[in-house]
């Protein structure tokens, strides 16, 4: 039985979630770096966590349509 393809609204929501995860984690890392004076360590950690969480979120969402 074939699944319905994702709607444009679902795809826009997925893209928005990916942007929020990556940018949000990077900004959080930037904030921590400013407080701890460890520039740019936590920016890179936040970026890595943001990318990993965005990939995981995308994978979980796309599994619904495969």
PyMOL commands that set and color helices and strands:
alter all, ss='L'
color gray80, all
select helices_A, chain A and resi 8-36+41-63
alter helices_A, ss='H'
color red, helices_A
deselect
rebuild
show_as cartoon
